[in-house]
Amino acid sequence: MAMEGQEEPRIYDVDQAETVTMPPTTGNGPDPVDLFADEQADQAFGAGATHKTPSSGHRGRTILALLLLAVLILVGCWFGVRAFFRDRVAPGVTLGGQVMMGRTKDQVRQIVDRQVRDSQVELRGEGTTARAGLKDLGVSVDSDATVTKIMNAKGSAGLSRLNPFHGESVPLVAEQDQLAMDKYLTERFIPRQDRSVPSTIVFDQGAHAFRAQEGRGGKAPDLGRVQGAVSSLIDKPGRHLAVGLVYKDVTMPISLDAANQVASQANQRLAKDLVIKGADDDRMTVPAVTVATWVKPVTDLDKGTMELGFDRQAIKQYLDQELARRLDRDMVTAVNVKNTKGDVVAETTKGVDGVRVTDVSTTADLVVKALEEGDANPVQASAEITPHKEQTRVARYDVPDGDIWIQVNLSDQTATAYHGTTQVKTFPICSGKPHDGNWSDTGTFFINVRYAVQTMRGDDYVSPNVKWVSYYNGSEGFHTANWNYGGIAKGDPAQYGSHGCINMYEQDAKWIFDNAPIGTMVKVEGQVPSGPAR
């Protein structure tokens, strides 16, 4: 839109056609072909001379070959053009009058950002002027969506997409906030004491809740002309337009009751946790103070209405930053141990499926919908699942000369080393106490950490310089316990029991350290006796 007497800005394509003049031929190259040579030859021979001409069949084959060659060239050109424009803007697509043909996605993004910056409205009021950008006037441009729309313009069908005579002008993907526009114009063109102020809602940080803020009647800008200019710039960005403001006297544009109702609805949303699910039981909870920043009431000042709304762009920006960080996870291969019969005797590493969050835009739409409808159910994020792999290790525990493993018998307070089914050595032990949560867990485990010397610490103890430590179940393991030789001799965990570890004489703990490497199976069985086992 241009003002009367003002010329519409013209956009020039930077690509200029250049006329190339070919130099005259010289005597160094081949002579030009004389198209009349055959006719002159006929005249030289005379009417009675014999002149052999090509047959019609030969000419037909030549023409057919040329036609076939032309078809092949056209087909090759067609596929070449299709390949070129696969990841580029199609011919005939424009943004704000600028030709976008052949641009890459990154180039399109730069042009979109520049066109948004260059979109300006010169506002002329009573003795005051201001130049405003789209953001000033309450316009939120979704640059990502605009770029996608330009890249996908004219569809995906080959002929229609690549037809240069079929054009498509792409507008900006944007949302308009009438309340923000009214606030901007009011603050710049109407003295404070004369302003009409609509009732609105504000977030009280101390109370963590929204409350209504009452407005008042007075003088207000008529938004019609400005909205028209803004709509024109959204449709064809990159221009400077001028608008003369019109004022009007109005009663309170938005009533206090309307604002109170929207504040109440917003507080209902904050009272419920917004939960987004990943895979399995993985979840993330969005803090209520974050949800509060997304609240964006939808107003119609002409009708005096206000409804609860949410800022989708702010939601998507938050999810872009947080979803992958909190819901993505790497795949973990499950490691199982089988005996020679194929029976699974233990799982040394639990398998975990890999998760990668995808299509954040769809998840953002689901979040907006849940907030608008007040749905407290978790929102399912879009994600790709990579099933975990399985790796099996065959342990030869069921043959006479198989792998070494340790059996801990809590009932008789012994630890026995085996090579497969062959018993090698038995040691006296003192296991964890049968009460106070210090018992030794039963089950099948595997030695995973070892220390020749370690200072062991717990909630109520510190044991420095403990020798020959072989952990198999968290903080439970075999180790020297020279302070508890009496309890080991009696096999009396009820009186002398540990915090869950297997107390041993030093030479016995060293034997296990030397002969049972990481990965050695440990089977803990039986029940702790109520008195001495020996």
Secondary structure, 3 states (H helix, E strand, C coil): CCCCCCCCCCCCCCCCCCCCCCCCCCCCCCCCCCCCHHHHHHHHHCCCCCCCCCCHHHHHHHHHHHHHHHHHHHHHHHHHHHHHCCCCCCCCEEECCEECCCCCHHHHHHHHHHHHHHCEEEEECCCCEEEEECCCCCEEECHHHHHHHHHCCCCCCHHHHHCCCCCEECCCCEEECHHHHHHHHHHHHCCHHHECECCEEEEECCCCEEEEECCECEEEECCHHHHHHHHHHHHCCCCEEEEECCEEEECCCCCHHHHHHHHHHHHHHHCCCEEEECCCCCEEEECHHHHHHHECCEEECCCCEEECCECHHHHHHHHHHHHHHHHCECCECEEEEECCCCCEEEEEECCECEEEECCHHHHHHHHHHHHHHCCCCCEECCEEEECCCEEEEECCCCCCCCCEEEEEECCCCEEEEEECCEEEEEEECECECCCCCCCCCCEEEECCEEEEEEEEECCCCEEEEEEEEEEEECCEEEEECHHHHHHHHHCCHHHHCECCCEEECHHHHHHHHHHCCCCCEEEEECCCCCCCCC
